[in-house]
Amino acid sequence: MSENRRQILDMLARGKINAGEAERLLAALEREPASQAGPGNEARRNDTLKYLRVVVDAKDEHDGPTKVNVRVPMQLLRAGVKLTSIIPPRARAEVNEALRKEGIDVDIGKLTPESLEDIIEQLRDLQVDVDHDKAKVRVFCE
Amino acid sequence: MMPPLLAAVHILPNTTRRSIRLWVPLFLIWLLLVPFVIVLLPVYFVICAVQDIDAFRTLGAMFAVLGSLNGTHVEVDSPSASVFIHVY
């Protein structure tokens, strides 16, 4: 029996809620996990982002049209976060201070794989499109 | 997580017919580096101790970076040359 279900039945036993209210709460409790594990969420979780793509289509006056296509594995970003362990504590404080001066209030020592997963999940909807006379730049995740 | 075993480097100059197609066997490079790594490992641990760095975590992080290079792809196509790099 789950903790929430036990609490509801306990409240019913103490007379804090009546049978109808308890029934509604139990029904809501049963609906909650079903809505959290919906087919959309499941598909989204399975559809993990694998690559960060950068596509540049430039028209240089001297060199002519140049196309650049870079594909960086997301795994490399994840591994990069682990590299923060290389930074000694003294240097870490200096890096944090330098970032703060640039207006980025981030403690790189507190960057965890979980927080990185959140960032990567947010990147799913990210698409940068720069359309300039001389160059078109697209950054997206796939 | 395996480090990359092979890298393809293709350079195709558009001005000449000669092209460079290299298949770099990275696994051979790793094998050649193993003796050096073993010799330098004590020095590495001393440096980590002096600099107050967790040596094992750092090693793990470096292996993670190496292992995640698989699938990296860089392609540059310009009028003078085309360059293609893919890490397998």
Boltz contact constraints between the chains, C-beta under 6 A:
constraints:
  - contact:
      token1: [A, 63]
      token2: [B, 78]
      max_distance: 6.0
  - contact:
      token1: [A, 64]
      token2: [B, 79]
      max_distance: 6.0
  - contact:
      token1: [A, 66]
      token2: [B, 78]
      max_distance: 6.0
  - contact:
      token1: [A, 67]
      token2: [B, 77]
      max_distance: 6.0
  - contact:
      token1: [A, 68]
      token2: [B, 76]
      max_distance: 6.0
  - contact:
      token1: [A, 69]
      token2: [B, 75]
      max_distance: 6.0
  - contact:
      token1: [A, 70]
      token2: [B, 74]
      max_distance: 6.0
  - contact:
      token1: [A, 71]
      token2: [B, 73]
      max_distance: 6.0
  - contact:
      token1: [A, 73]
      token2: [B, 68]
      max_distance: 6.0
  - contact:
      token1: [A, 73]
      token2: [B, 71]
      max_distance: 6.0
  - contact:
      token1: [A, 75]
      token2: [B, 68]
      max_distance: 6.0
  - contact:
      token1: [A, 76]
      token2: [B, 68]
      max_distance: 6.0
  - contact:
      token1: [A, 79]
      token2: [B, 64]
      max_distance: 6.0
  - contact:
      token1: [A, 79]
      token2: [B, 65]
      max_distance: 6.0
  - contact:
      token1: [A, 79]
      token2: [B, 68]
      max_distance: 6.0
  - contact:
      token1: [A, 82]
      token2: [B, 61]
      max_distance: 6.0
  - contact:
      token1: [A, 82]
      token2: [B, 64]
      max_distance: 6.0
  - contact:
      token1: [A, 83]
      token2: [B, 61]
      max_distance: 6.0
  - contact:
      token1: [A, 85]
      token2: [B, 54]
      max_distance: 6.0
  - contact:
      token1: [A, 85]
      token2: [B, 57]
      max_distance: 6.0
  - contact:
      token1: [A, 85]
      token2: [B, 61]
      max_distance: 6.0
  - contact:
      token1: [A, 86]
      token2: [B, 58]
      max_distance: 6.0
  - contact:
      token1: [A, 88]
      token2: [B, 51]
      max_distance: 6.0
  - contact:
      token1: [A, 88]
      token2: [B, 52]
      max_distance: 6.0
  - contact:
      token1: [A, 88]
      token2: [B, 53]
      max_distance: 6.0
